[in-house]
Structure formats: C-alpha cells, structure tokens
Amino acid sequence: STLQSKDAAMQRGNTIETLQRGENTQQTVLKDARQALGRIILGKDEQITLALACLLARGHLLIEDLPGLGKTMLAQSLARVLGLSFSRIQFTSDLLPADIIGVSIFRQDSGEFEFQPGPVFSQLILADEVNRATPKAQSALLEAMEENQVSVDGNTRRLPEPFFVVATQNPGDQIGTFPLPESQLDRFLMRVEIGYPDAASERELIAGSDRRAMLDDIEAVCSTDTLADLQRTVRSVSVSDALVDYIQALVGHTRESADIDIGLSPRGAQALIAAARAHAFIENHSGVYPDDVQAVFPAIAGHRLKPSGSTRFRSPSELCQHVLDSVAIP
C-alpha cells in the first residue's frame, strides 16, 4: 500500500513536470515568434501581440491603415514565422470569385472536369486591399472564413488546417474602395491599425536593412502541429465568473449606450472572451485578467459597433475606450 502510494505520487509528480515542461516550451515558441516578428515590424509590439492572439484564437485578422505602413509585411511575416503555407490575393475591381476559390476545367483526354484550386487553398491567405474588390468578389471569402470550406460545382471542398485570412484594407474614404458589408466584417475576429512608427523605429527602417530581404532569412519557429497545440492550450485558459460578469457588463453597455446604435452580438461576446484567453496565454498569465479583456476590446469591438448619428467620438478606438471607461472592473 505504501509502495503504491509512493508510485502514485511519483506519477503525479512526473505528470506535473511534463505539463510544466510543455508550457515552458510553448512560452519559448511564443517568445521566439514575437522577437522574430519584432525584427521585421519595428516598434509595433502591441499590434504583433494582437495579431498572434487573433491567430491563436482561430480567428481572421483585418488590418486597416494607410498604404505603406507595413500591413502586407505583417501578414507575410506571420506566415513565415509560424511555418504556414501562404498565398496572396490582390483584390482589384475586376477580381472574380473563381480567381479566389478556383475553377473546374474540362480535360479532353479524360472527358471529365478537373478542379483547379485557387489561392484560397493555403493555410494563410493574404487578401490584400480587400475593399478594392466588388462585393461579389468579397463574398467569395464568406463561406471559406466561416466554414473552412468552399463549394464549387455542387461539391464541398475542405480548406487546409489551420486556415487563416489576413486581410488588409485602405481607409474607406480613399478612391476606388467598396465598404465591406457588416456580414463580412463580422467574420474577422479582430481589426487592428498599424499606425506610423515612432522616431527611433522609423530611423532604423530608413537606415537599416531592407525588411523584405530580412524576411527571406527568417526561419519558422513552430510547426503546424505546434500551432495546433498552442490553440488547444489557449482554449483551456481559465476564466473566472467575475471576469465573465465583466465581459457581460461591457457587452450590455454597448447595447444600452445612447452613443451606439448596434452593440455587440452574442458572437461578438464569444469573440471577446476567445481573444482575451489568447492574450492572457501570450502574456503568460495564470488566467484571464481584466487587463487582457481591455487590451483586445478595441480590436474586437471597433468594427462591430455602429455608432449613433449624433455620437461625439471621432473614431472607433475613442468609442471603445469610452465603453471601457464606463464599465467598472469587478
């Protein structure tokens, strides 16, 4: 009996040690990924963290900002660092759905149609300048983003695992853009802005090495299996009842505020807690803290909230900050 108790205790100790070793390995992978991305995208640690949190939460990312600020480079860097197959789709006004999902071609030698997969059949898709395409072309991504599959000629074809869409778009007031409909926007877990670099980072960009050349030299820090393990771990990050109360209070305020016509939906609330879990995991927290919720809230809610016509806030980020300031932390 005593020997059995000692054996059981040793097994428990070995199990705990194995779990801790696995957690340490995962944190090392995340640290390496953030460092590698930080060498390419200078001075944007917050945006890098949000982008990684989005992918770890199994979501799609929308990057919105002016041309030339590194939107495309961030997407390419994510694919390279995470070891994902990559395709780029340049969205233009004449883009067709078949240019995205593929087309069936008749083969005379066999007398049958053969499906030629489009660029959507990759693990990470860069939908570059997505709002320059017509709504018809934009809608070709809807099923892929929601169901991880596409339907062509009556056949359903699964997309690779994992599957991420990183879309970039220019501000809507620029010439030649088509606003993304709400149904398309809601498919994106997060929307982030890059912004201008600080003075020190911009100086390094100007005087330093070419970032595209540096990207060619960066090696992946994880495999597809490792990324899947990270995603599973994120889903197990603990969330307290008080934290759920806080999220419900935030969501409730967006629905009741006079400054907001359309608040967060239940899917938006689920997105908020999933992203907060991923952020807590990246920051190596023991569970989800209110700080994690606040860190991801603007990226989750900014493109989902519809401000009222009389709102006094100049941007979605100001509106989101007002919501955070209006709800007490438990």
BATORBA-516585 format. One line per field, with one value per residue (C-alpha): residue number from 1; x, y, z; residue in three letters. Coordinates in steps of 0.5 Angstrom, whole numbers. Layout:
<rs>
num NUM, ...
X X, ...
Y Y, ...
Z Z, ...
residuo ala, ...
</rs>
This chain:
<rs>
num 1, 2, 3, 4, 5, 6, 7, 8, 9, 10, 11, 12, 13, 14, 15, 16, 17, 18, 19, 20, 21, 22, 23, 24, 25, 26, 27, 28, 29, 30, 31, 32, 33, 34, 35, 36, 37, 38, 39, 40, 41, 42, 43, 44, 45, 46, 47, 48, 49, 50, 51, 52, 53, 54, 55, 56, 57, 58, 59, 60, 61, 62, 63, 64, 65, 66, 67, 68, 69, 70, 71, 72, 73, 74, 75, 76, 77, 78, 79, 80, 81, 82, 83, 84, 85, 86, 87, 88, 89, 90, 91, 92, 93, 94, 95, 96, 97, 98, 99, 100, 101, 102, 103, 104, 105, 106, 107, 108, 109, 110, 111, 112, 113, 114, 115, 116, 117, 118, 119, 120, 121, 122, 123, 124, 125, 126, 127, 128, 129, 130, 131, 132, 133, 134, 135, 136, 137, 138, 139, 140, 141, 142, 143, 144, 145, 146, 147, 148, 149, 150, 151, 152, 153, 154, 155, 156, 157, 158, 159, 160, 161, 162, 163, 164, 165, 166, 167, 168, 169, 170, 171, 172, 173, 174, 175, 176, 177, 178, 179, 180, 181, 182, 183, 184, 185, 186, 187, 188, 189, 190, 191, 192, 193, 194, 195, 196, 197, 198, 199, 200, 201, 202, 203, 204, 205, 206, 207, 208, 209, 210, 211, 212, 213, 214, 215, 216, 217, 218, 219, 220, 221, 222, 223, 224, 225, 226, 227, 228, 229, 230, 231, 232, 233, 234, 235, 236, 237, 238, 239, 240, 241, 242, 243, 244, 245, 246, 247, 248, 249, 250, 251, 252, 253, 254, 255, 256, 257, 258, 259, 260, 261, 262, 263, 264, 265, 266, 267, 268, 269, 270, 271, 272, 273, 274, 275, 276, 277, 278, 279, 280, 281, 282, 283, 284, 285, 286, 287, 288, 289, 290, 291, 292, 293, 294, 295, 296, 297, 298, 299, 300, 301, 302, 303, 304, 305, 306, 307, 308, 309, 310, 311, 312, 313, 314, 315, 316, 317, 318, 319, 320, 321, 322, 323, 324, 325, 326, 327, 328, 329, 330
X 0, 6, 9, 3, 2, 9, 9, 2, 6, 11, 7, 3, 10, 12, 5, 6, 13, 11, 6, 10, 16, 10, 8, 15, 16, 10, 12, 19, 16, 11, 17, 21, 15, 15, 22, 22, 16, 19, 25, 21, 16, 19, 16, 9, 9, 2, 0, 4, 1, -6, -4, -1, -7, -12, -9, -8, -16, -17, -20, -19, -15, -17, -11, -13, -9, -6, -1, 6, 5, 7, 0, 3, 9, 6, 2, 8, 12, 6, 6, 14, 15, 9, 11, 5, 3, 2, -2, -3, -9, -9, -16, -18, -24, -24, -23, -28, -30, -27, -20, -20, -23, -21, -25, -26, -23, -25, -20, -21, -16, -20, -27, -28, -28, -22, -22, -16, -16, -15, -10, -15, -13, -7, -6, -5, -9, -7, -13, -9, -13, -20, -24, -22, -26, -33, -38, -39, -31, -31, -37, -33, -29, -35, -36, -29, -28, -34, -34, -27, -29, -31, -37, -35, -40, -44, -38, -36, -28, -25, -19, -12, -12, -10, -14, -13, -15, -11, -14, -11, -16, -14, -19, -26, -25, -20, -21, -23, -26, -32, -34, -34, -41, -43, -43, -36, -33, -36, -32, -26, -24, -20, -19, -12, -9, -1, 0, 6, 13, 16, 22, 27, 24, 23, 30, 32, 27, 31, 38, 38, 37, 31, 26, 24, 31, 31, 24, 28, 33, 28, 26, 20, 19, 14, 11, 3, 3, 6, 1, -5, -2, -2, -9, -12, -8, -11, -18, -16, -14, -19, -24, -27, -34, -32, -29, -35, -39, -34, -35, -43, -43, -38, -43, -49, -46, -45, -53, -55, -51, -54, -48, -48, -54, -52, -48, -44, -48, -47, -42, -38, -38, -35, -30, -28, -27, -23, -19, -18, -16, -11, -8, -7, -4, 1, 3, 4, -2, -5, -12, -16, -15, -19, -13, -13, -20, -18, -12, -16, -23, -22, -19, -26, -31, -28, -31, -37, -40, -45, -44, -51, -51, -50, -44, -39, -33, -28, -26, -28, -22, -25, -32, -29, -24, -31, -34, -28, -28, -36, -36, -33, -28, -30
Y 0, 5, 3, 4, 11, 13, 10, 15, 21, 20, 19, 25, 29, 27, 29, 36, 36, 34, 39, 45, 43, 43, 50, 53, 50, 54, 60, 60, 59, 65, 69, 67, 69, 76, 77, 75, 79, 85, 85, 86, 90, 95, 99, 95, 90, 92, 90, 84, 81, 83, 79, 73, 73, 73, 67, 63, 64, 61, 68, 72, 79, 85, 90, 97, 103, 108, 105, 104, 103, 95, 92, 87, 86, 84, 78, 76, 75, 72, 66, 66, 66, 61, 56, 57, 56, 63, 65, 73, 75, 82, 85, 89, 92, 86, 80, 75, 69, 64, 68, 66, 59, 56, 53, 47, 46, 41, 36, 33, 27, 24, 27, 30, 36, 37, 42, 47, 50, 58, 61, 60, 53, 55, 56, 63, 68, 75, 79, 85, 91, 87, 93, 95, 89, 89, 86, 80, 78, 80, 75, 69, 69, 69, 61, 60, 64, 62, 54, 53, 50, 52, 50, 49, 46, 43, 40, 42, 42, 43, 48, 47, 46, 51, 57, 64, 70, 76, 82, 89, 95, 102, 107, 108, 115, 113, 113, 106, 103, 99, 98, 92, 89, 88, 81, 81, 85, 80, 75, 78, 77, 83, 89, 93, 99, 99, 107, 111, 108, 112, 116, 111, 106, 110, 112, 104, 103, 108, 107, 99, 93, 92, 89, 84, 81, 80, 77, 72, 70, 69, 61, 59, 58, 53, 47, 46, 41, 46, 52, 47, 45, 53, 54, 48, 51, 58, 55, 52, 58, 59, 65, 67, 68, 75, 76, 73, 78, 84, 82, 81, 88, 91, 88, 90, 97, 97, 95, 101, 107, 113, 113, 106, 104, 97, 94, 87, 81, 74, 72, 79, 77, 70, 73, 78, 72, 68, 74, 75, 68, 68, 75, 72, 66, 70, 74, 68, 70, 65, 66, 72, 79, 85, 88, 82, 84, 91, 90, 86, 90, 96, 90, 86, 92, 97, 94, 91, 97, 102, 109, 113, 119, 124, 121, 125, 120, 122, 114, 107, 107, 113, 110, 103, 107, 111, 104, 101, 108, 107, 100, 99, 93, 88
Z 0, 2, -5, -9, -5, -7, -14, -15, -12, -17, -23, -21, -20, -27, -30, -27, -29, -36, -36, -34, -39, -44, -42, -42, -49, -51, -48, -51, -58, -57, -54, -61, -65, -62, -63, -70, -72, -68, -72, -78, -76, -72, -66, -66, -60, -59, -66, -66, -60, -62, -69, -65, -61, -66, -70, -63, -62, -69, -72, -78, -78, -81, -82, -84, -85, -90, -95, -94, -86, -86, -87, -92, -89, -82, -86, -90, -83, -79, -85, -85, -77, -76, -81, -85, -93, -96, -102, -103, -107, -110, -109, -115, -118, -124, -119, -120, -115, -119, -118, -111, -110, -116, -123, -126, -133, -138, -140, -147, -146, -140, -142, -135, -131, -126, -121, -121, -113, -113, -108, -102, -101, -97, -89, -89, -94, -95, -98, -100, -101, -100, -100, -107, -110, -111, -106, -111, -110, -103, -101, -104, -98, -93, -93, -93, -87, -83, -85, -87, -94, -101, -105, -113, -118, -112, -109, -102, -101, -95, -94, -90, -83, -80, -84, -83, -87, -86, -90, -91, -93, -94, -91, -94, -96, -101, -108, -111, -105, -103, -96, -93, -91, -84, -85, -88, -82, -77, -80, -78, -70, -70, -73, -72, -74, -75, -75, -76, -73, -67, -69, -67, -71, -77, -77, -77, -82, -86, -85, -84, -88, -93, -89, -95, -95, -88, -88, -93, -88, -82, -80, -78, -70, -70, -74, -76, -70, -65, -67, -66, -59, -58, -60, -56, -50, -51, -50, -44, -40, -34, -34, -27, -26, -24, -31, -35, -31, -33, -40, -40, -37, -43, -48, -44, -44, -52, -53, -48, -49, -53, -57, -60, -65, -65, -60, -59, -61, -57, -63, -61, -54, -55, -60, -54, -49, -54, -56, -48, -47, -53, -50, -43, -45, -49, -43, -39, -34, -30, -32, -36, -33, -34, -37, -42, -44, -44, -49, -54, -53, -59, -64, -62, -62, -66, -73, -70, -66, -70, -67, -67, -72, -66, -63, -61, -62, -68, -68, -66, -62, -58, -57, -55, -50, -47, -46, -42, -38, -37, -34, -27, -26, -22
residuo ser, thr, leu, gln, ser, lys, asp, ala, ala, met, gln, arg, gly, asn, thr, ile, glu, thr, leu, gln, arg, gly, glu, asn, thr, gln, gln, thr, val, leu, lys, asp, ala, arg, gln, ala, leu, gly, arg, ile, ile, leu, gly, lys, asp, glu, gln, ile, thr, leu, ala, leu, ala, cys, leu, leu, ala, arg, gly, his, leu, leu, ile, glu, asp, leu, pro, gly, leu, gly, lys, thr, met, leu, ala, gln, ser, leu, ala, arg, val, leu, gly, leu, ser, phe, ser, arg, ile, gln, phe, thr, ser, asp, leu, leu, pro, ala, asp, ile, ile, gly, val, ser, ile, phe, arg, gln, asp, ser, gly, glu, phe, glu, phe, gln, pro, gly, pro, val, phe, ser, gln, leu, ile, leu, ala, asp, glu, val, asn, arg, ala, thr, pro, lys, ala, gln, ser, ala, leu, leu, glu, ala, met, glu, glu, asn, gln, val, ser, val, asp, gly, asn, thr, arg, arg, leu, pro, glu, pro, phe, phe, val, val, ala, thr, gln, asn, pro, gly, asp, gln, ile, gly, thr, phe, pro, leu, pro, glu, ser, gln, leu, asp, arg, phe, leu, met, arg, val, glu, ile, gly, tyr, pro, asp, ala, ala, ser, glu, arg, glu, leu, ile, ala, gly, ser, asp, arg, arg, ala, met, leu, asp, asp, ile, glu, ala, val, cys, ser, thr, asp, thr, leu, ala, asp, leu, gln, arg, thr, val, arg, ser, val, ser, val, ser, asp, ala, leu, val, asp, tyr, ile, gln, ala, leu, val, gly, his, thr, arg, glu, ser, ala, asp, ile, asp, ile, gly, leu, ser, pro, arg, gly, ala, gln, ala, leu, ile, ala, ala, ala, arg, ala, his, ala, phe, ile, glu, asn, his, ser, gly, val, tyr, pro, asp, asp, val, gln, ala, val, phe, pro, ala, ile, ala, gly, his, arg, leu, lys, pro, ser, gly, ser, thr, arg, phe, arg, ser, pro, ser, glu, leu, cys, gln, his, val, leu, asp, ser, val, ala, ile, pro
</rs>
